[in-house]
Amino acid sequence: MIFVLTGAGLSAESGLGTFRDAGGIWSRYDLEDVATPQGYARDPVRVLDFYNARRANAAGARPNAAHGALARLEREAGAMLVTQNVDGLLEAAGAADVLHMHGRLDRALCNRCRRSWEAPEVMCPFDACPNCGAQAVRPDVVWFGEMPYGLDEIEAGLARAALFVAVGTSGTVYPAAGFVDAARDAGVATLELNLERTGGRFDDARYGPASEVVPAWVDEVLGPPRT
């Protein structure tokens, strides 16, 4: 089984800025203010406005060739797709089962009962949870200091993988940054597909834009797509 971990570099060519882009959306905000439970407690309006803007940006984005190639890899080779991204572009490209370890922008979460539902276009602090009625609505995204989703499933996937592939990820945000080491410790082959080298922990690597590197590699694995 091929285990694929994707990061922000996968969606950059679809117009969604990466975490450390100079001048990108994240560089204009203090992460403590908009991506922590403490920031939300201090100023929920600012946090929700930030994610409303991100949600609108993601809603207007379209999958690129890399998303389509990975969706094909899932369909034809049964690859396990795990993403740090909170957009839905892999699903839009045709992927059926994507584990969003950091949640999704298009989902809302009740901070009291933990019920999740489809987010409206615009969220505000006075929205009521459809389950318990609490005015404790937040984006269903994992903030700094919170536990990512699906870690048990991810651990099981790494244990049975024959190949671990990291696509478009900086390799600096944990626990995802440690997956390559866990794979190597288990004797799993590792491959990095990225715009540039991130540290040399992989057995093999291909560098370049995701929309070029990823489809080319998938074609090597599956053969060219049928027309």
N, C-alpha and C positions, 0 to 999 in steps of 0.2 A: 504494500500500500504506500502511496505517495502522500506525505503530509506537507501541506503548503501553508505557510504563515505569510500573510500580506500586511504591509504597512502603508503609510500615507503616500509613498512614492508610486503605488499602483494607480491611485486616483488623481495624481497631480496633472496628468495630461488631459484629464476631464474637467479641469478648471478648479479643482479643490486643492487649496494650498497645503503644503506639508507643514508638519509641526514646527520646523525650524526655518521656514522660508524667511529671508530678509524682506521686511516690508509686508509679510503675510499677516493674516488676521490674528494669529497667535502672538506675533511680535508687538501688536498694539495694545495688548492687555497684560496685566499682571495675573499669572496663573492662580495665585492665591485668592484673587478676587472672583474669578469666573469658573474655576475648575476644581474647587474644593467644597466639602460640606460646610466649612466655616465661612467661606465667601458667600454661599447661598444663604446661610443664616443671617449674615450681616446685611445683605442687600439682594433679596430675591428678585426684585424688579430688574436690576442690572444683569444678573445672571440669566434670567429668562429672555431679556432683550438680546443678549449675546447669542443664545442658542436659537432664538427665533430667526436671527439673521443667518446663522449657519444652516438652519433647516431650509430656509428659502434658497440659499446658494446650492445646497445639495439637491433640492427638488428640481432645479433647472439643469443639473449636470446629466450627461449621458455617458454610458459605458464606452471605454476605448478598446482597442484591439487586445490589450492584455487581459481585461476582464473577460472578453469573449473567449480567449484561449483557455483561461483557467476554468471557465464554465464547461468548455468542451472536455477538458481533462477530468473534471468531476463526472461528467456523463459517460465518457468512454473508458475511463480507467479507474473509476471509483475513488478518486483522490479525496482526501479529507481537507476541506478548506476552512482555515481559521483566520479571522481577520482582526486587526487592531482598529480598523476603520469603522466609523459610525455611520457611513453612508450605505445605501442599498444597491450600489452599482453592480456587484457580482450577481445579485438576484436579478437585476434588470437585464443582465447579459445572458441569463438563462440558467444560472446555478440554482439547484434545488435545495441544498442543505448547507448553509454557511453558519459557522459558529462565530458570533460577534462577541468576542471576549470583553470588549469595552462598551457594549450596548449599541443602541441605534438612535439616531436623531429623530426618526419618525415615530418613536414610541415615547409615551409619557409614563411616569411612575409616581405612585403615592408614597410620600416620605413616611407615612404612618403605617399603612397596612401592607405596603410593598406590591400592591396590585399594579399591573402594567396594561396599557391600552394604546390604541393608535392616537398619536398626538395630533391636535389641531394645528392649523398653519401658524397660529399665534397663541402662545400660552401666557397666562398672567397668574399672579399669586392668589387671586381670588377664585380661580377655577376650583370646582369641587371634584373630589375623587368619585367616580361612578360606583365604586364598591362600598366605601365607608362614609362618604360625604365630607371628609376632612378637606380643608383648604390647605393642602400640603403637597401641591403638585410641583414636580420637577421633571427635567428630561431624564429618560431612561438610559443615561450614559454613566460610565464608571469614572468617577473623579479621583484625583490624587488622594491617596490614603484609604481608598475603598478596594474591596476584593473584586478582581475581574470575574466574569462569568465563565462557567464551564471548565474550571481547572482540572477537575477529576476526569472529565471526558478528554481533555487535552493530554493529560498524563497517560491515559490508556492508549490514545492514538499514537503518541510518540513511542510507546513500548512495542507496538506492533508494526511500526513503519519500516519500510525498506529504504526509503529516501526521505530526508527532510530538506525542504526548499524554502528559503526566505526570499520574499519578493518585495522590493521597495521599502525596506524597513531600516531604520538607522542603527538598530541593535543597541540602543541605550536605555530604553524604557523597560523596566522589569515589572512582572516576571517574564514577559515575552522575550527579552534579550537573553535570558538564560536557556531558552529552548534548544538552541544549537548545541550548547554544552551538554544538556541532558541527552540529546540525540547521539552525540559523539561518545558519551560515556556508555551508552547502550549498544555501541557498535553500528549505529545507523550512518549511512553515507550522507553527506551534507553538501548542499549547493546554494550559492548566493546568486540571485539575479537582481542587479541593482544598478543605479546610475553610476555609482562609484564604490570603491572598496571601503569596507567598514571596519576592518580589523584583522582579517586573515585567519579567522577561526574555522573556515569552511574548507572542505576537501577540494572543491571546484567552484569556479565563479565565472559569470558572464556579465559584462558591464555595458551599459547603454540605456537609452530610453526604454521604459517598460513596454511601450506599445510595439517596440521592435524586438527586444530581447526575449520577452516571454512567449510570443507566438512562435518565434523561431525555435525555441527550446521545446515547446509543446509539439511542434511538427516533427522534431527529432524523436520524441517519445512515441507519438501516435501515427506518424506519417502525415503527409499533407491532407487537409480536409477535402472531402469529396465535394465536387461541384455539381 
